[in-house]
């Protein structure tokens, strides 16, 4: 049996997305990829192209930078959804001056009520130095709180470092 909510976290370029993709492919379910990033420059455009190529065929991609709850509510039990990533989703909300507490609460409720199996990817941002500006400190604190809440709700939590997955909670199927 597959866990309903899998939470995969790690540092930038740690291999977390590749691991999450493997989880989705191994499920045998219809795969949905929810992309939360927004393209603001050529570097991000190239990174997205690399992610699409890495995933390969067999995915339905939905771009959802803000309204993740609506996208999750539309999923079916025969699907597995990879949300990549919670960090970009949170950044989008911070920059939109959203009520982060409400958005986080709504996201957690949507994940609880989602009919599909879901894999959420997120960045671990708390291992670095204390940022020198208010927005960066606000982001780091909000990301830490979001990661804690997602991990608490998840059936399976995996941290990926240098491409190596380590199970922190639950058991790999």
Long-range contacts (C-beta under 8 A, 24 or more apart in sequence): 1-173, 2-27, 2-80, 2-117, 2-173, 3-117, 3-154, 3-155, 3-156, 3-170, 3-173, 4-114, 4-117, 4-118, 4-155, 5-111, 5-117, 5-118, 5-120, 5-150, 5-153, 5-154, 5-155, 5-156, 6-117, 6-118, 6-119, 6-120, 6-154, 6-155, 6-156, 6-157, 6-158, 7-119, 7-120, 7-122, 7-147, 7-150, 7-151, 7-153, 7-154, 7-156, 7-157, 7-158, 8-119, 8-120, 8-121, 8-122, 8-157, 8-158, 8-159, 8-160, 8-165, 9-121, 9-122, 9-123, 9-124, 9-147, 9-151, 9-157, 9-158, 9-159, 9-160, 10-123, 10-124, 10-159, 10-160, 10-161, 11-123, 11-124, 11-127, 11-161, 12-123, 14-160, 14-161, 14-162, 14-163, 15-160, 15-161, 15-162, 15-163, 15-164, 15-165, 16-121, 16-123, 16-160, 17-51, 17-54, 17-84, 17-85, 17-121, 18-54, 18-163, 19-158, 19-160, 19-163, 19-165, 20-82, 20-84, 20-119, 20-121, 21-54, 21-55, 21-82, 23-80, 23-82, 23-119, 24-80, 24-82, 24-119, 25-58, 26-173, 27-80, 27-117, 27-173, 29-78, 29-79, 29-80, 29-116, 29-117, 30-60, 30-76, 30-78, 30-79, 30-80, 31-58, 31-59, 31-60, 31-79, 31-80, 31-81, 31-82, 32-59, 32-60, 32-61, 32-62, 32-75, 32-79, 32-80, 32-81, 32-82, 32-116, 33-59, 33-60, 33-61, 33-62, 33-81, 33-82, 33-84, 34-61, 34-62, 34-63, 34-64, 34-68, 34-71, 34-72, 34-81, 34-82, 34-83, 34-84, 35-61, 35-62, 35-63, 35-64, 35-84, 36-64, 36-65, 36-68, 36-83, 36-84, 36-85, 36-86, 36-88, 36-89, 36-92, 37-65, 37-85, 37-88, 38-65, 38-88, 38-92, 51-84, 64-89, 65-89, 65-92, 66-92, 66-93, 66-96, 66-98, 68-107, 68-110, 69-106, 69-107, 69-109, 69-110, 72-110, 72-111, 72-113, 72-114, 72-116, 72-118, 73-110, 73-113, 73-114, 75-114, 75-115, 75-116, 75-118, 76-115, 76-116, 77-115, 77-116, 78-116, 79-116, 79-117, 80-116, 80-117, 80-118, 80-119, 81-114, 81-116, 81-117, 81-118, 81-119, 82-118, 82-119, 82-121, 83-118, 83-119, 83-120, 83-121, 84-121, 85-120, 85-121, 85-122, 85-123, 86-120, 86-121, 86-122, 86-146, 86-147, 86-150, 87-122, 87-123, 87-125, 87-143, 90-139, 90-142, 90-143, 90-146, 91-139, 94-135, 94-138, 94-139, 94-142, 100-142, 104-142, 104-145, 104-146, 104-149, 108-149, 108-150, 108-153, 111-150, 111-153, 112-153, 120-150, 120-154, 122-146, 122-147, 122-150, 124-159
